[in-house]
Amino acid sequence: MKEQLSVTKKKIKLMEEQSEMAIMTASASQLTQHGSEYVLLRQKRKLEEYKRQIELERDNGDSI
């Protein structure tokens, strides 16, 4: 049961990463105005999250 839970968590993490990559590489030019705003907002939020992670790692002395 623990092994199955571990595998499921890894699959979820992978799907989250794939979703993030899809958002970060999406082109907003072919979308409606609302779709374009959504994609650009998600990209901006994700970049801000990455920046915070980098700052935390830098403050903790961790390497990227």
MIMIPA-881881 format. One record per residue: residue number from 1; residue in one letter; x, y negated, z of N, C-alpha, C, O, CB in turn. Coordinates in steps of 0.001 Angstrom, whole numbers, plus 500000, padded with zeros to 6 digits. Atoms other than C-alpha are relative to their C-alpha. Last residue first. Glycine has a CB too. Layout:
<recs>
REC  nr rest n_east n_north   n_up ca_east ca_north  ca_up c_east c_north   c_up o_east o_north   o_up cb_east cb_north  cb_up
REC NUM    A      X       Y      Z       X        Y      Z      X       Y      Z      X       Y      Z       X        Y      Z
...
</recs>
This chain:
<recs>
REC  nr rest n_east n_north   n_up ca_east ca_north  ca_up c_east c_north   c_up o_east o_north   o_up cb_east cb_north  cb_up
REC  64    I 501146  499705 500866  520040   474813 492514 500188  501328 499320 499329  501753 498548  499800   498902 498957
REC  63    S 499747  500262 501412  522523   474654 495356 498793  500431 499196 497999  501262 499637  501274   500730 499511
REC  62    D 500176  498853 500890  521510   474338 498956 500366  499599 498586 500290  498427 498215  498549   500535 500055
REC  61    G 498702  499495 500430  522982   471650 501188 499914  501222 499115 500924  501872 498845  500830   500317 501184
REC  60    N 499668  498809 499214  519694   471128 502998 501350  500594 499619 501801  501564 500229  498922   501048 499831
REC  59    D 499922  500396 498590  519368   467569 501686 500406  501162 500895 501082  500967 501905  498664   499440 500463
REC  58    R 498809  500833 499876  520177   468749 498143 500208  499598 501463 501329  499634 501972  499883   498743 499103
REC  57    E 498850  499105 500109  517638   471547 498396 501298  499228 500181 502234  499712 500817  499998   500721 498647
REC  56    L 499955  499173 498792  515020   469117 499666 501209  500923 499990 501893  501076 501002  498717   500823 500133
REC  55    E 499588  500861 498879  515818   466605 496903 500127  500806 501289 501092  500635 502035  498992   498850 500196
REC  54    I 498577  500287 500188  515665   469329 494235 500520  499154 501153 501602  499412 501681  500242   499281 498654
REC  53    Q 499262  498774 499697  512330   470557 495556 501501  499767 499900 502266  500225 500748  499577   501130 499053
REC  52    R 500025  499817 498543  510956   467004 495597 500783  501243 500407 501514  501217 501397  498550   500103 500506
REC  51    K 499102  500998 499418  512087   466489 491983 500061  500128 501516 501138  500045 502105  499551   498590 499612
REC  50    Y 498622  499552 500248  510441   469749 490914 501002  499037 500628 501987  499463 501231  500267   500126 498483
REC  49    E 499760  498861 499105  507174   468658 492560 501428  500523 499841 502100  500811 500832  498986   501132 499720
REC  48    E 499824  500567 498659  507336   465290 490794 500279  501101 501020 501097  500927 501923  498751   499198 500416
REC  47    L 498680  500624 499971  507883   467103 487491 500285  499381 501364 501405  499472 501867  500110   498934 498906
REC  46    K 499022  498912 499927  504874   469310 488200 501410  499430 500049 502244  499921 500810  499847   500957 498796
REC  45    R 500015  499415 498654  502698   466304 489002 501048  501091 500149 501712  501182 501182  498618   500566 500318
REC  44    K 499435  500984 499074  503716   464522 485789 500070  500565 501414 501092  500428 502086  499167   498708 499987
REC  43    Q 498559  500056 500245  503092   467616 483668 500667  499046 500982 501720  499358 501538  500290   499565 498551
REC  42    R 499425  498758 499462  499667   468103 485261 501515  500020 499817 502247  500435 500716  499369   501232 499314
REC  41    L 500041  500096 498542  498800   464441 484594 500618  501238 500644 501385  501121 501600  498554   499816 500487
REC  40    L 498972  500958 499592  499951   464690 480969 500055  499843 501516 501137  499720 502090  499745   498644 499348
REC  39    V 498685  499395 500223  497907   467849 480430 501108  499063 500469 502043  499501 501138  500191   500346 498511
REC  38    Y 499826  498889 499062  494781   466351 482008 501397  500601 499871 502087  500797 500872  498932   501082 499760
REC  37    E 499752  500580 498677  495101   463058 480128 500266  501092 501028 501142  500951 501882  498808   499136 500443
REC  36    S 498673  500606 500032  495425   464936 476838 500366  499416 501359 501480  499610 501845  500064   498913 498924
REC  35    G 499038  498901 499973  492416   467085 477595 501425  499485 500046 502268  500015 500770  499815   500900 498790
REC  34    H 500027  499419 498655  490366   464015 478461 501005  501139 500130 501691  501256 501145  498593   500504 500336
REC  33    Q 499426  500962 499058  491432   462201 475287 500049  500588 501402 501059  500460 502093  499192   498695 500002
REC  32    T 500895  501134 499785  490776   465268 473165 500660  499061 501005 501679  499402 501606  498587   500471 500505
REC  31    L 501120  499831 499080  493769   467429 472362 499079  498786 500003 499425  497720 499494  500513   500261 501403
REC  30    Q 501082  499321 500712  496160   467683 469405 498730  500129 500841 497755  500733 500393  500459   501373 499563
REC  29    S 500427  500750 501183  498615   465066 470731 498818  500636 499270 498074  499928 498592  501155   499862 499049
REC  28    A 501260  500683 499724  498853   466528 474228 499432  499330 498755 498298  498852 498779  500194   498970 501096
REC  27    S 500041  501279 500703  501502   469044 473251 498627  499378 500220 497603  500005 499950  500300   500177 498473
REC  26    A 501199  500307 500778  501918   471792 475799 500122  498622 499358 500653  497683 499950  498743   500066 500891
REC  25    T 499643  500016 501420  505457   472701 476873 498808  499669 499106 498936  499661 497882  500581   501342 499597
REC  24    M 498845  500869 500233  505090   471813 480552 500371  499910 498524 500986  498930 498103  501192   500499 500794
REC  23    I 500371  501407 499786  501561   473229 480742 501163  499081 499635 500964  498049 498993  499574   499763 501470
REC  22    A 500959  500359 501045  502575   476551 479180 499589  498538 500124 499485  497832 499121  498761   500907 500070
REC  21    M 499240  500180 501235  505641   476739 481415 499072  499583 498860 499431  498736 498042  500752   501294 499632
REC  20    E 499244  501247 499889  503503   476182 484498 500768  499712 498715 500801  498574 498247  500968   500062 501190
REC  19    S 500976  501080 500094  501103   478929 483408 500688  498637 500062 500360  497732 499295  498959   500120 501122
REC  18    Q 500389  500072 501406  503990   481320 482795 499006  498864 499771 499075  498163 498761  499395   501335 499542
REC  17    E 498874  500578 500731  505383   480521 486250 499673  499871 498518 500031  498874 497891  501260   500854 500192
REC  16    E 499930  501418 499643  501986   481139 487841 501120  499309 499234 500939  498198 498735  500212   499832 501514
REC  15    M 501088  500664 500713  501655   484425 485928 499967  498509 500317 499675  497701 499435  498658   500643 500355
REC  14    L 499640  500064 501412  505077   485516 487166 498922  499280 499197 499236  498463 498331  500223   501409 499442
REC  13    K 498931  501000 500124  504198   484654 490762 500398  499819 498537 500591  498695 498075  501230   500412 500840
REC  12    I 500635  501308 499817  500939   486597 490463 501023  498887 499832 500751  497886 499170  499333   499905 501388
REC  11    K 500773  500269 501213  502767   489609 489051 499342  498629 500071 499323  497890 499087  498935   501087 499787
REC  10    K 499035  500317 501058  505325   489469 491865 499277  499669 498704 499676  498753 497986  500974   501172 499780
REC   9    K 499473  501339 499723  502530   489282 494443 500994  499569 498931 501005  498409 498519  500665   499961 501379
REC   8    T 501056  500957 500331  500832   492303 492842 500465  498569 500234 500180  497692 499419  498742   500285 500826
REC   7    V 500069  500053 501463  504058   494307 492948 498962  498968 499566 499201  498198 498636  499656   501396 499413
REC   6    S 498784  500668 500466  504536   493475 496628 499988  499836 498485 500334  498774 497966  501242   500786 500434
REC   5    L 500159  501413 499667  500948   494408 497427 501191  499191 499500 501028  498091 498973  499834   499818 501515
REC   4    Q 500983  500512 500942  501383   497734 495621 499774  498501 500229 499647  497739 499271  498674   500774 500131
REC   3    E 499332  500082 501298  504558   498409 497588 499056  499414 498954 499466  498587 498140  500497   501391 499555
REC   2    K 499097  501152 499967  502827   497577 500853 500683  499808 498656 500862  498681 498195  501050   500169 501104
REC   1    M 500811  501185 500000  500000   500000 500000 500866  498736 500000 500581  497785 499272  499071   500010 501195
</recs>
